[in-house]
Amino acid sequence: MPHVGTAGIAPGTILFDRYKVGDFLGKGANGEVYSCCDIIVPSLPVAMKVVKVGGLSKKAKRRLAREAQIINAINHDHVAKLYDFYYSDGKSYMFMEHVNGGTLREYIDKYAPVTPGCAFNFLMQIATALTAIHKMGIVHRDIKPSNVLVIGDSFIKVSDFGVAYIPESEEEFCGLEEIGKDMEWLSQPLVKRLTTSNVMLGTAYYFSPEYIESGIVDGRLDVYAAGVIAYELLTGGYPFESETVYGLFYEKRKKTISSLNRADCPKVFEEIVLRALSLDPEERFKDGSELLAAISKAREVLDYNPVTNEYYSR
């Protein structure tokens, strides 16, 4: 029997005279996701994100509508596209591009550590997506491998803007001091791939130090997360590890990463990852465009082997 999410939408249901609901795919940051078939354009793969909004404030509902507008306005090859948006019966429905493939989380778990060329191909695409996102004044705030979709062997699309920073509708974030009042939460065991959206937005491994300490949100937060992803791709592990959430936060605020320990990684590439992971946000790339420019410049001073898809120092 097909799995039905808590939204209670059964497979085969026709919504808005256009979309036929398929399988329940799972949960995102703030909603459930289903596969769908577009009755008018059957060849178009569609994913439907459903969020229960009946009990939400007007501000929260406006935020959901704004999220839909943002994704639609970005319109970039490396960002999952939005096709339609509706409110009905206490729920919001977003009909988005359904990417047939897995996530970068699955890719990393299966293949990492990967070659430097592979890692920087992914990082360059993420930086390209962030350039488009940041140009709109948006901070994704939840860049992590499970929100990066992989098509084929290496083409990516950034997805899930459910906790994105939206300037004109953003509530002030309380930061670690407010969260620190709940010491029981801070001392709980840190499970792998910990998601903490019920306490803080995003995922603990990918938080920048300044976001943890003061709730500062700008393009450097996404750049830091991209740096963590690059580190995972190149090493197969995280730059910081701890058995507790508080311990992880302490490591992030105090420890400096000085090397990737990859002799085959060109120095200029290593420097990019280390700068993205800088403890001091002033030393980090300020946004996706700066990160992308650094990657592009690095490629110009290296030799490239198209057979191996690798870069070598001259």
PAZAPA-4460 file (N, C-alpha, C; in steps of 0.05 Angstrom, whole numbers, plus 32768, in hexadecimal, padded with zeros to 4 digits):
% residues 314
    n_x    n_y    n_z   ca_x   ca_y   ca_z    c_x    c_y    c_z   seq   type   mol
   8011   7FE8   8000   8000   8000   8000   8012   8019   8000     1      M     A
   800D   802C   7FEE   801D   8044   7FEC   801D   8054   8007     2      P     A
   8034   805F   800E   8036   806F   8026   8028   8089   8022     3      H     A
   8018   8091   8036   800A   80AB   8035   8015   80BC   804B     4      V     A
   801C   80D5   8045   8027   80E6   805A   8011   80F0   806C     5      G     A
   8019   80FF   8080   8006   8109   8094   7FF2   811D   8089     6      T     A
   7FF8   8128   8071   7FE6   813A   8064   7FCD   812C   805A     7      A     A
   7FCE   8111   8059   7FB7   8101   8052   7FAF   8102   8035     8      G     A
   7FC2   8106   8023   7FBB   8107   8006   7FC2   80EC   7FFA     9      I     A
   7FAE   80DE   7FF1   7FB2   80C3   7FE7   7FBC   80C4   7FCA    10      A     A
   7FCD   80B0   7FC2   7FD5   80AE   7FA6   7FBD   80AC   7F94    11      P     A
   7FBF   80BA   7F7D   7FA9   80BA   7F6A   7F96   80D2   7F6D    12      G     A
   7F98   80E1   7F83   7F88   80F9   7F87   7F8F   810E   7F72    13      T     A
   7F7A   811A   7F66   7F7F   8130   7F52   7F7C   814A   7F61    14      I     A
   7F90   815B   7F5F   7F8F   8175   7F6D   7F8F   818C   7F58    15      L     A
   7F7D   819F   7F5D   7F7C   81B7   7F4D   7F78   81B1   7F2F    16      F     A
   7F6A   819B   7F29   7F63   8193   7F0E   7F7C   818F   7EFC    17      D     A
   7F93   818B   7F09   7FAB   8189   7EF8   7FBF   8174   7F02    18      R     A
   7FC2   8171   7F1C   7FD8   8160   7F26   7FCD   8147   7F33    19      Y     A
   7FD7   8130   7F2A   7FD0   8116   7F35   7FE5   810D   7F49    20      K     A
   7FDD   8109   7F61   7FF0   8103   7F77   7FFB   80E7   7F74    21      V     A
   8016   80E5   7F77   8023   80CB   7F75   802C   80C2   7F91    22      G     A
   8045   80B9   7F93   804F   80AE   7FAC   8057   80C4   7FC0    23      D     A
   8055   80BD   7FD9   8060   80CE   7FEE   807E   80CB   7FEE    24      F     A
   808D   80E1   7FEC   80AA   80DF   7FEA   80B9   80E4   8004    25      L     A
   80AC   80F4   8016   80BA   80F9   802F   80B4   8115   8039    26      G     A
   80C2   811E   804E   80BE   8138   805A   80D5   814A   8055    27      K     A
   80CF   8163   8050   80E3   8178   804D   80E5   8188   8067    28      G     A
   80F1   81A0   8065   80F4   81B0   807D   80DA   81B8   808A    29      A     A
   80C5   81BD   807A   80AC   81C6   8085   8094   81BB   8076    30      N     A
   8096   81A3   806B   8080   8198   805C   8085   817C   8052    31      G     A
   8071   8170   8046   8073   8156   803A   8075   8157   801C    32      E     A
   8082   8144   8010   8087   8145   7FF4   807C   812B   7FE7    33      V     A
   806E   8130   7FD0   8062   811A   7FC1   806B   811C   7FA4    34      Y     A
   806C   8106   7F96   806F   8107   7F79   8054   810C   7F6D    35      S     A
   8053   8119   7F56   803A   811F   7F48   803D   811C   7F2A    36      C     A
   8026   811A   7F1D   8025   811A   7F00   8015   8132   7EF7    37      C     A
   8020   8142   7EE6   8012   8159   7EDA   8001   814F   7EC4    38      D     A
   7FE6   8150   7EC8   7FD4   8145   7EB4   7FD6   8153   7E99    39      I     A
   7FDB   816D   7E9A   7FDC   817D   7E81   7FF7   8178   7E73    40      I     A
   800C   8176   7E82   8027   8170   7E76   8032   8157   7E84    41      V     A
   8029   813F   7E7B   8031   8127   7E88   804F   8121   7E89    42      P     A
   805D   812D   7E76   807A   8128   7E75   808A   8138   7E89    43      S     A
   807C   814B   7E97   8089   815C   7EAA   808A   814F   7EC6    44      L     A
   80A2   8148   7ED0   80A4   813C   7EEB   809E   8151   7F00    45      P     A
   808C   814B   7F12   8084   815F   7F26   8085   8153   7F42    46      V     A
   808F   8163   7F55   808E   815C   7F72   807C   8170   7F7F    47      A     A
   806B   8167   7F92   8059   8178   7FA0   8061   817A   7FBD    48      M     A
   8065   8193   7FC7   806B   8197   7FE3   8052   81A2   7FF1    49      K     A
   8049   8195   8006   8030   819C   8014   8037   81A5   8030    50      V     A
   802D   81BC   8037   8031   81C7   8053   8016   81CD   805F    51      V     A
   8011   81C2   8077   7FF8   81C9   8085   7FFB   81E5   8090    52      K     A
   7FE9   81F7   8087   7FEB   8213   808F   7FD2   821C   809F    53      V     A
   7FC0   820A   80A5   7FA7   8212   80B2   7FAC   821F   80CD    54      G     A
   7FC1   8215   80DC   7FC7   8220   80F6   7FDD   8235   80F6    55      G     A
   7FE7   823C   80DE   7FFD   824F   80DC   7FF2   826C   80DD    56      L     A
   8004   827E   80E5   7FFD   829A   80E6   7FFC   82A5   80CA    57      S     A
   7FF0   82BD   80C7   7FEF   82CA   80AD   800C   82CF   80A2    58      K     A
   801D   82D6   80B5   8039   82DB   80AD   8046   82C2   80A2    59      K     A
   8041   82AB   80AF   804D   8292   80A5   8041   828A   808A    60      A     A
   8028   828F   8086   801B   8289   806C   8027   829B   8056    61      K     A
   802B   82B5   805D   8038   82C7   804A   8054   82BE   8043    62      R     A
   8062   82B2   8057   807D   82A8   8052   807C   8291   803E    63      R     A
   8069   827F   8041   8067   8269   802E   8062   8273   8012    64      L     A
   8051   8287   800F   804B   8292   7FF5   8064   82A0   7FEA    65      A     A
   8073   82AD   7FFC   808C   82BA   7FF4   80A1   82A6   7FEB    66      R     A
   80A2   828F   7FF8   80B4   827A   7FF0   80AF   8272   7FD4    67      E     A
   8095   826E   7FCD   808E   8267   7FB2   8097   827C   7F9E    68      A     A
   8093   8295   7FA5   809A   82AB   7F93   80B9   82AB   7F8E    69      Q     A
   80C7   82A6   7FA4   80E5   82A7   7FA2   80EF   8291   7F90    70      I     A
   80E6   8279   7F94   80F0   8263   7F84   80E9   8268   7F66    71      I     A
   80D1   8272   7F61   80C9   8277   7F46   80DA   828D   7F3A    72      N     A
   80E1   82A1   7F4A   80F1   82B8   7F3F   810E   82B0   7F3A    73      A     A
   8119   829D   7F49   8135   8296   7F45   8139   828A   7F29    74      I     A
   8129   8277   7F22   8129   826B   7F07   8145   8266   7EFC    75      N     A
   8152   8253   7F09   816E   824C   7F02   8171   822E   7EFE    76      H     A
   8182   8226   7EEC   8186   820A   7EE6   818E   81FA   7EFE    77      D     A
   819C   8206   7F11   81A6   81F7   7F29   8194   81FC   7F41    78      H     A
   817B   8205   7F3D   8167   8208   7F52   814E   81FA   7F49    79      V     A
   8143   81E8   7F59   812B   81D9   7F52   8114   81ED   7F4C    80      A     A
   8107   81EA   7F36   80F2   81FD   7F2C   80D8   81F9   7F3A    81      K     A
   80C9   820F   7F3C   80AE   820F   7F47   809A   8214   7F30    82      L     A
   8085   8203   7F2F   8072   8205   7F19   8057   8212   7F22    83      Y     A
   804E   820C   7F3A   8033   8214   7F43   8032   8217   7F61    84      D     A
   801F   8228   7F6A   801C   822B   7F87   7FFE   8230   7F8D    85      F     A
   7FF4   8222   7FA1   7FD7   8225   7FA9   7FD4   8224   7FC7    86      Y     A
   7FBE   8231   7FD0   7FB4   822D   7FEC   7F99   821F   7FE9    87      Y     A
   7F95   820B   7FFB   7F7A   81FE   7FFB   7F77   81ED   8014    88      S     A
   7F60   81F0   8022   7F59   81DF   8039   7F6F   81DE   804E    89      D     A
   7F7A   81F5   8054   7F8D   81F7   806A   7FA9   81ED   8062    90      G     A
   7FAE   81E9   8048   7FC8   81E0   8040   7FD2   81F1   8029    91      K     A
   7FED   81F3   8027   7FF9   8200   800F   8005   81E9   7FFE    92      S     A
   8004   81ED   7FE4   800E   81D9   7FD1   8022   81E6   7FBE    93      Y     A
   803A   81DC   7FBE   804E   81E5   7FAB   8054   81CF   7F98    94      M     A
   8051   81D4   7F7E   8057   81C0   7F69   8071   81C8   7F5C    95      F     A
   8085   81B7   7F61   80A1   81BD   7F59   80AC   81A8   7F46    96      M     A
   80C3   81AF   7F3B   80D2   819D   7F2A   80D9   8184   7F3A    97      E     A
   80D2   816C   7F2F   80DA   8153   7F3D   80F4   8149   7F30    98      H     A
   8109   8149   7F3F   8123   8141   7F35   8125   8123   7F39    99      V     A
   8128   8114   7F23   812B   80F7   7F24   8149   80F1   7F2A   100      N     A
   814E   80E9   7F41   8169   80E3   7F4A   816A   80E3   7F68   101      G     A
   8182   80E4   7F73   8185   80E4   7F90   818D   80FF   7F9A   102      G     A
   8197   80FF   7FB2   81A1   8118   7FBE   81BF   8116   7FC1   103      T     A
   81CB   812D   7FC5   81E8   812D   7FC9   81EF   811F   7FE3   104      L     A
   81DD   811E   7FF6   81E1   810F   800F   81E6   80F1   8008   105      R     A
   81D5   80E6   7FF7   81D7   80CA   7FEF   81F1   80C6   7FE0   106      E     A
   81F8   80DA   7FCF   8210   80D8   7FBF   8229   80D7   7FD1   107      Y     A
   822A   80E9   7FE4   8241   80EB   7FF6   8243   80D1   8007   108      I     A
   822D   80C8   8011   822D   80AF   8021   8237   8097   8011   109      D     A
   8232   8097   7FF7   823A   8081   7FE6   8256   8083   7FDB   110      K     A
   825E   809C   7FD4   8277   809E   7FC4   828E   80AD   7FD3   111      Y     A
   8288   80BE   7FE6   829D   80CE   7FF2   82B1   80BD   8002   112      A     A
   82CB   80C5   8001   82D6   80DD   7FF5   82D8   80DA   7FD7   113      P     A
   82D2   80EF   7FC8   82D3   80F0   7FAB   82EC   80FE   7FA2   114      V     A
   82F1   80FE   7F88   8308   810C   7F7D   8304   812A   7F80   115      T     A
   831A   813A   7F80   8318   8157   7F82   8307   8162   7F6A   116      P     A
   830B   8157   7F52   82FB   8161   7F3C   82DE   815E   7F3F   117      G     A
   82D6   8147   7F4A   82B9   8141   7F4F   82AF   8154   7F64   118      C     A
   82BE   8157   7F7A   82B5   8169   7F90   82B1   8185   7F87   119      A     A
   82C4   818F   7F76   82C2   81AB   7F6E   82AE   81AF   7F57   120      F     A
   82A7   819A   7F49   8291   819C   7F37   8277   81A1   7F46   121      N     A
   8273   8192   7F5C   825B   8196   7F6C   825C   81B2   7F7A   122      F     A
   8273   81B9   7F85   8274   81D3   7F92   826F   81EA   7F7F   123      L     A
   827A   81E8   7F67   8275   81FE   7F54   8258   8201   7F4D   124      M     A
   8249   81EB   7F4A   822D   81EC   7F44   821D   81F8   7F5C   125      Q     A
   8225   81F0   7F74   8217   81FB   7F8C   821C   8219   7F8D   126      I     A
   8235   8221   7F88   823C   823E   7F88   822C   824D   7F72   127      A     A
   8228   8240   7F5C   8218   824C   7F46   81FC   8250   7F4F   128      T     A
   81F0   823C   7F5C   81D5   823F   7F67   81D4   8254   7F7C   129      A     A
   81E7   8255   7F8E   81E7   8269   7FA3   81EA   8285   7F98   130      L     A
   81F9   8288   7F82   81FC   82A2   7F75   81E1   82AD   7F6D   131      T     A
   81D0   829B   7F60   81B5   82A3   7F58   81A3   82A9   7F70   132      A     A
   81A5   8299   7F84   8195   829C   7F9C   819C   82B6   7FAB   133      I     A
   81B6   82BA   7FAF   81BE   82D2   7FBE   81B9   82EC   7FAE   134      H     A
   81B9   82EA   7F94   81B3   8301   7F83   8197   830B   7F88   135      K     A
   8185   82F9   7F91   8169   8300   7F97   8167   830B   7FB3   136      M     A
   817D   830C   7FC2   817C   8316   7FDD   8174   8300   7FF1   137      G     A
   8174   82E7   7FE8   816C   82D0   7FF8   8183   82C1   8003   138      I     A
   8181   82B7   801C   8194   82A4   8027   8185   828A   802B   139      V     A
   818F   8275   801E   8181   825B   801F   817F   8251   803C   140      H     A
   8194   8252   804B   8195   824C   8068   8192   822E   806E   141      R     A
   8190   821E   805A   818E   8201   805F   819D   81F1   804A   142      D     A
   81B4   81FC   8041   81C5   81EE   802D   81D1   81D6   803B   143      I     A
   81CB   81BF   8032   81D6   81A6   803C   81D2   8191   8026   144      K     A
   81E1   817B   8027   81E0   8167   8012   81C4   815C   800C   145      P     A
   81B3   8159   8020   8198   814F   801B   8186   8162   800D   146      S     A
   818E   817C   800B   817F   8190   7FFC   818C   8196   7FE1   147      N     A
   81A0   8186   7FDA   81AC   8189   7FBF   81A5   8170   7FB0   148      V     A
   8196   8173   7F9B   818D   815C   7F8B   81A1   8157   7F74   149      L     A
   81A6   813D   7F6F   81BA   8135   7F5B   81AB   8127   7F44   150      V     A
   81AF   8132   7F2C   81A4   8127   7F13   81BB   8119   7F04   151      I     A
   81B6   8100   7EFD   81CB   80F1   7EEF   81E3   80ED   7F02   152      G     A
   81FB   80F1   7EF7   8213   80ED   7F07   821C   8106   7F17   153      D     A
   8215   811E   7F0C   8222   8135   7F19   8213   8150   7F16   154      S     A
   81FC   8151   7F0A   81EE   816B   7F07   81DC   816F   7F1F   155      F     A
   81DE   8187   7F2C   81D0   818B   7F45   81BB   81A1   7F43   156      I     A
   81A7   819F   7F55   8193   81B4   7F58   818F   81B8   7F76   157      K     A
   8190   81D1   7F7F   818B   81D8   7F9B   816D   81D9   7F9F   158      V     A
   8163   81CD   7FB5   8147   81CC   7FBA   8140   81D5   7FD7   159      S     A
   8127   81D5   7FDD   811C   81DA   7FF8   8124   81F5   8004   160      D     A
   8113   8209   7FFE   8117   8224   8009   8105   8229   8021   161      F     A
   80FE   8213   802F   80EA   8215   8045   80F3   8226   805C   162      G     A
   810D   8229   8061   8117   823A   8077   8128   8251   806C   163      V     A
   8125   8258   8053   8135   826D   8047   8131   8288   8055   164      A     A
   8146   8298   8056   8145   82B3   8061   8139   82C5   804B   165      Y     A
   8122   82D1   8052   8114   82E2   8040   8113   82FE   804D   166      I     A
   8122   8311   8043   8125   832B   8051   810C   8338   805B   167      P     A
   80F8   833B   804A   80E1   834B   8053   80CD   833C   8064   168      E     A
   80D2   8322   8069   80BF   8313   807A   80CD   8303   808F   169      S     A
   80E7   8309   8094   80F6   82F9   80A7   80F2   8301   80C3   170      E     A
   80ED   82EE   80D4   80EC   82F3   80F1   8109   82F3   80FC   171      E     A
   810D   8304   8110   8128   8305   811C   812F   82EA   8129   172      E     A
   8147   82E1   8122   814F   82C7   812D   815D   82CA   8148   173      F     A
   8157   82B9   815B   815F   82BD   8176   817D   82B6   817B   174      C     A
   8188   82A4   816B   81A4   829C   816E   81A8   8288   8184   175      G     A
   81C1   8281   8189   81C8   826B   819C   81C1   8272   81B9   176      L     A
   81C2   828C   81C0   81BD   8293   81DC   81A0   828C   81E4   177      E     A
   818D   8291   81D2   8172   8289   81D8   816F   826B   81D8   178      E     A
   817B   825E   81C4   817A   8241   81C3   8187   8235   81DC   179      I     A
   819D   8242   81E6   81AC   8238   81FC   819C   8235   8216   180      G     A
   8185   8241   8217   8174   823E   822E   816B   8221   8231   181      K     A
   8169   8213   821B   8161   81F7   821B   8179   81E5   821C   182      D     A
   8186   81E3   8233   819F   81D4   8235   819B   81B6   8231   183      M     A
   8183   81AD   8237   817D   8191   8233   8180   818A   8215   184      E     A
   8176   819C   8204   8178   8198   81E7   8196   819A   81DF   185      W     A
   81A4   81AE   81E9   81C0   81B1   81E1   81D2   819A   81E9   186      L     A
   81CB   818B   81FD   81DC   8175   8206   81D2   815A   81FC   187      S     A
   81BE   8159   81EB   81B3   8140   81E1   81C7   8134   81CD   188      Q     A
   81C7   8119   81CA   81D9   810C   81B7   81D5   8117   819B   189      P     A
   81EB   811A   818D   81EA   8124   8171   81E8   810D   815E   190      L     A
   81D0   8108   8153   81CD   80F2   8140   81D7   80FB   8124   191      V     A
   81E0   80E8   8114   81EA   80EE   80FA   81D5   80FC   80E9   192      K     A
   81DD   8110   80DA   81CB   8120   80C9   81B5   812D   80D9   193      R     A
   81BC   8137   80F1   81A9   8142   8104   819A   815A   80F7   194      L     A
   8180   8159   80F7   8171   8170   80EE   8164   817D   8107   195      T     A
   8166   8197   8109   815E   81A5   8121   814A   81BB   811B   196      T     A
   8139   81B7   8107   8127   81CD   80FF   8113   81D4   8114   197      S     A
   810E   81C2   8128   80FC   81C9   813D   8108   81DC   8151   198      N     A
   8123   81DF   8151   8130   81F1   8163   813E   8208   8155   199      V     A
   814D   8201   8140   815A   8216   8130   8157   820E   8112   200      M     A
   8156   8221   8101   8152   821C   80E5   816C   8210   80D9   201      L     A
   8168   81FD   80C7   817F   81F1   80B9   8188   81D7   80C7   202      G     A
   81A0   81D0   80C3   81AC   81B7   80CE   81C7   81BE   80DB   203      T     A
   81CB   81B2   80F2   81E1   81BB   8103   81FD   81B9   80F6   204      A     A
   8202   81A4   80E7   821C   81A1   80DB   8223   81B8   80C7   205      Y     A
   820F   81C4   80BC   8213   81D8   80A7   8210   81F4   80B0   206      Y     A
   820B   81F8   80CA   8209   8213   80D5   8224   8221   80D5   207      F     A
   8225   823A   80CE   823E   8249   80D1   8242   8251   80EE   208      S     A
   825A   8256   80F7   825F   825E   8113   824F   8277   811C   209      P     A
   824E   828B   810A   8240   82A4   8112   8222   82A0   8113   210      E     A
   8218   828D   8104   81FB   8287   8105   81F4   8279   811F   211      Y     A
   8206   8268   8128   8202   825A   8141   8203   826D   8158   212      I     A
   8216   8280   8158   821A   8291   816E   8207   82A9   816F   213      E     A
   8202   82B5   8158   81F2   82CE   8158   81DA   82CE   8145   214      S     A
   81D6   82B8   8136   81C0   82B7   8124   81C4   82C9   810B   215      G     A
   81DD   82CF   8104   81E2   82E0   80ED   81DD   82D1   80D3   216      I     A
   81CD   82DD   80C2   81C5   82D0   80A9   81CC   82E2   8091   217      V     A
   81DF   82D8   8081   81E5   82E5   8068   81F1   82CF   8055   218      D     A
   81FA   82D7   803E   8204   82C4   802B   821A   82B2   8035   219      G     A
   8229   82BC   8049   8240   82AC   8053   8237   8293   8062   220      R     A
   821E   8293   806C   8213   827B   8078   8211   8265   8064   221      L     A
   8206   826B   804C   8204   8257   8037   821F   824E   802C   222      D     A
   8232   8262   802B   824D   825B   8022   825A   8248   8035   223      V     A
   8256   824C   804F   8262   823A   8063   8256   821E   805F   224      Y     A
   823C   821C   805B   8230   8202   8057   823B   81F4   803E   225      A     A
   823F   8204   8029   824B   81F9   8011   8267   81EE   8016   226      A     A
   8275   81FC   8027   8290   81F3   802F   8290   81D9   803E   227      G     A
   827C   81D6   804F   8279   81BC   805E   8273   81A6   804A   228      V     A
   8262   81AB   8036   825C   8197   8022   8275   818F   8013   229      I     A
   8285   81A3   800A   829E   819D   7FFC   82B1   818D   800D   230      A     A
   82B2   8193   8026   82C3   8184   8039   82BA   8167   803A   231      Y     A
   82A0   8163   803C   8295   8148   803D   829C   8138   8024   232      E     A
   8299   8145   800D   829F   8138   7FF3   82BC   8130   7FF2   233      L     A
   82CE   8141   7FFC   82EA   813C   7FF9   82F5   8129   800E   234      L     A
   82E9   8128   8025   82F4   8118   803B   82E2   8101   8044   235      T     A
   82C8   8103   803E   82B6   80EE   8047   82AC   80F2   8063   236      G     A
   82B4   8109   8070   82AB   810E   808B   82A5   812C   808F   237      G     A
   829E   8133   80A7   8298   814F   80AE   82B0   815D   80B8   238      Y     A
   82B2   8178   80B5   82C9   8186   80C0   82C8   8188   80DE   239      P     A
   82B0   8184   80EA   82AD   8185   8107   829C   816D   810F   240      F     A
   82A3   8160   8125   8294   814A   812F   8291   814D   814E   241      E     A
   827B   8144   8158   8276   8144   8175   8260   8131   817C   242      S     A
   825F   8129   8195   8249   8117   819E   8231   8126   81A7   243      E     A
   8233   8140   81AA   821D   8151   81B3   821A   8169   81A1   244      T     A
   8202   8174   81A0   81FE   818C   8190   820E   81A3   819A   245      V     A
   820F   81A6   81B5   821F   81BC   81C0   823C   81B9   81BA   246      Y     A
   8246   81A0   81BB   8262   819B   81B4   8268   81A2   8197   247      G     A
   8256   819C   8185   8259   81A2   8169   825B   81C1   8166   248      L     A
   8249   81CF   8173   8249   81EC   8171   8263   81F8   817C   249      F     A
   826D   81ED   8192   8286   81F6   819E   829D   81F2   818A   250      Y     A
   829E   81DB   817D   82B3   81D5   816A   82B2   81E9   8153   251      E     A
   829B   81EF   8149   8298   8201   8132   82A1   821D   8139   252      K     A
   829D   8226   8152   82A4   8241   8159   82C2   8244   8161   253      R     A
   82CF   822D   8166   82EB   822F   8171   8300   8222   815E   254      K     A
   82F8   820E   814F   830C   81FF   8140   830F   820A   8123   255      K     A
   8328   820C   811B   832E   8215   80FF   8337   81FD   80EF   256      T     A
   832B   81FA   80D7   8333   81E4   80C5   834B   81EF   80B4   257      I     A
   8361   81E2   80B6   8379   81EB   80A8   8382   81DB   8090   258      S     A
   8376   81C3   808D   837D   81B2   8077   8367   819D   8071   259      S     A
   8366   8195   8057   8354   8180   804F   8361   8164   8050   260      L     A
   837C   8164   8053   838B   814C   8053   8387   813B   803A   261      N     A
   8386   8149   8023   8384   813C   8009   839B   8145   7FF8   262      R     A
   83AF   8134   7FF5   83C7   813B   7FE6   83C1   8140   7FC8   263      A     A
   83AC   8133   7FBE   83A5   8135   7FA2   8393   814D   7F9C   264      D     A
   838B   815C   7FB0   837A   8173   7FAC   838B   818C   7FA7   265      C     A
   8387   8199   7F90   8397   81B1   7F8A   8394   81C5   7FA1   266      P     A
   83AB   81D2   7FA7   83AC   81E4   7FBE   8397   81FB   7FBB   267      K     A
   8393   8205   7FA3   8380   821B   7F9F   8364   8212   7FA5   268      V     A
   835D   81F9   7FA0   8343   81EE   7FA7   8340   81EB   7FC5   269      F     A
   8355   81E1   7FD1   8354   81DE   7FEE   8350   81F9   7FFC   270      E     A
   835D   820D   7FF2   835B   8228   7FFE   833E   8232   7FFC   271      E     A
   8331   822C   7FE6   8315   8235   7FE3   8303   8228   7FF8   272      I     A
   8306   820E   7FFD   82F6   8200   8011   82FC   820B   802D   273      V     A
   8315   820E   8033   831D   8218   804D   8313   8235   8052   274      L     A
   8313   8245   803D   8309   8260   8040   82EA   8260   8044   275      R     A
   82DD   824E   8036   82C0   824C   803A   82B9   8243   8056   276      A     A
   82CB   8234   8063   82C7   822A   807E   82D3   823C   8093   277      L     A
   82DC   8254   808C   82E9   8266   809E   82D8   826C   80B7   278      S     A
   82E4   826B   80CE   82D7   8271   80E7   82CD   828E   80E7   279      L     A
   82DD   82A0   80DC   82D6   82BC   80DA   82C7   82C2   80C0   280      D     A
   82AD   82CA   80C2   829E   82CF   80AA   82AA   82E4   8098   281      P     A
   82BA   82F7   80A3   82C7   830C   8093   82DC   8300   8080   282      E     A
   82E6   82E8   8087   82FA   82DB   8076   82EE   82C8   8062   283      E     A
   82D4   82C4   8064   82C6   82B1   8052   82BD   82C0   8039   284      R     A
   82B6   82B1   8024   82AA   82BD   800D   828F   82C8   8016   285      F     A
   8288   82E0   800D   8270   82EE   8017   8256   82E2   800C   286      K     A
   8258   82D5   7FF5   823F   82CA   7FE9   8247   82B6   7FD3   287      D     A
   8232   82AB   7FC6   8237   8298   7FB1   8247   82A2   7F9A   288      G     A
   8244   82BC   7F93   8253   82C7   7F7C   8271   82C8   7F82   289      S     A
   8279   82CF   7F9A   8295   82CF   7FA1   82A1   82B3   7FA1   290      E     A
   8292   82A0   7FAC   829B   8284   7FAC   829E   827A   7F8F   291      L     A
   828A   8280   7F7E   828B   8277   7F62   82A3   8284   7F54   292      L     A
   82A8   829D   7F59   82BE   82AB   7F4C   82D9   829E   7F54   293      A     A
   82DB   8297   7F6D   82F4   828A   7F76   82F8   826F   7F69   294      A     A
   82E3   8260   7F66   82E5   8245   7F59   82EC   8249   7F3C   295      I     A
   82DF   825C   7F2F   82E5   8261   7F12   8302   826A   7F0E   296      S     A
   830C   827B   7F20   8327   8284   7F1E   833B   826D   7F23   297      K     A
   8335   825C   7F36   8346   8245   7F3B   8348   8233   7F23   298      A     A
   8332   822F   7F16   8333   821D   7EFE   8344   8228   7EE8   299      R     A
   8346   8242   7EE7   8357   824F   7ED2   8375   824A   7ED5   300      E     A
   837D   8245   7EEE   839A   8242   7EF3   83A2   8225   7EF6   301      V     A
   838F   8213   7EF0   8395   81F7   7EF2   8393   81E9   7ED7   302      L     A
   83A0   81D3   7ED4   839D   81C2   7EBC   8387   81AF   7EC1   303      D     A
   8377   81AA   7EAB   8360   8199   7EAD   8362   8181   7E9B   304      Y     A
   835C   8169   7EA5   835C   8151   7E96   833F   8148   7E92   305      N     A
   8335   814B   7E79   8318   8145   7E74   8312   8127   7E77   306      P     A
   8326   8116   7E74   8321   80F9   7E77   831C   80F2   7E94   307      V     A
   832C   80FD   7EA6   8328   80F6   7EC2   8317   810A   7ED1   308      T     A
   8310   8121   7EC4   8301   8137   7ED0   8310   8141   7EE9   309      N     A
   832A   8144   7EE7   833A   814D   7EFD   834A   8165   7EF6   310      E     A
   8351   8175   7F0A   8361   818D   7F07   837C   8188   7F14   311      Y     A
   8391   8194   7F08   83AC   818F   7F12   83BB   81AA   7F13   312      Y     A
   83CB   81AD   7F28   83DC   81C5   7F2A   83F1   81C6   7F14   313      S     A
   83F5   81DE   7F09   8409   81E0   7EF3   8425   81E1   7EFF   314      R     A
***
